[in-house]
């Protein structure tokens, strides 16, 4: 679980930086990360549900 949270945090920061360079607020990248990894985040975790 901690690994999954780390992935979400790092991807959120990366997409936030990309959005910032495109002239968008960082929160847009973080929200996009939440939407994408929220839907597909179960594949990041090796834990059984």
C-alpha positions in Angstrom: 0.0 0.0 0.0 2.8 2.4 0.8 4.4 1.7 -2.6 1.1 2.5 -4.3 0.9 5.8 -2.5 4.4 6.6 -3.4 3.7 6.0 -7.1 0.6 8.2 -7.0 2.6 11.0 -5.3 5.4 10.8 -7.8 3.2 10.7 -10.8 1.1 13.5 -9.5 4.2 15.7 -9.0 5.5 14.8 -12.5 2.2 15.6 -14.2 1.9 18.7 -12.1 5.3 19.9 -13.4 4.3 19.1 -17.0 1.1 21.0 -16.7 3.0 24.0 -15.2 5.2 24.1 -18.2 2.2 24.1 -20.4 0.8 27.1 -18.6 -1.8 25.2 -16.6 -2.1 25.1 -12.8 -0.3 22.2 -11.1 -3.6 21.0 -9.6 -4.8 20.0 -13.1 -2.0 17.4 -13.4 -2.6 16.1 -9.9 -6.3 15.8 -10.6 -5.6 14.0 -13.8 -3.3 11.6 -11.9 -6.1 10.9 -9.4 -8.6 10.2 -12.1 -6.3 7.9 -14.1 -4.6 6.1 -11.2 -7.9 5.9 -9.3 -9.4 3.9 -12.2 -6.3 1.8 -12.9 -4.5 2.0 -9.5 -5.4 -1.6 -8.5 -2.9 -2.8 -11.1 -0.1 -1.0 -9.3 -0.6 -2.8 -6.1 0.5 -6.4 -5.6 -1.8 -6.8 -2.6 -4.9 -8.9 -2.8 -8.1 -6.9 -2.4 
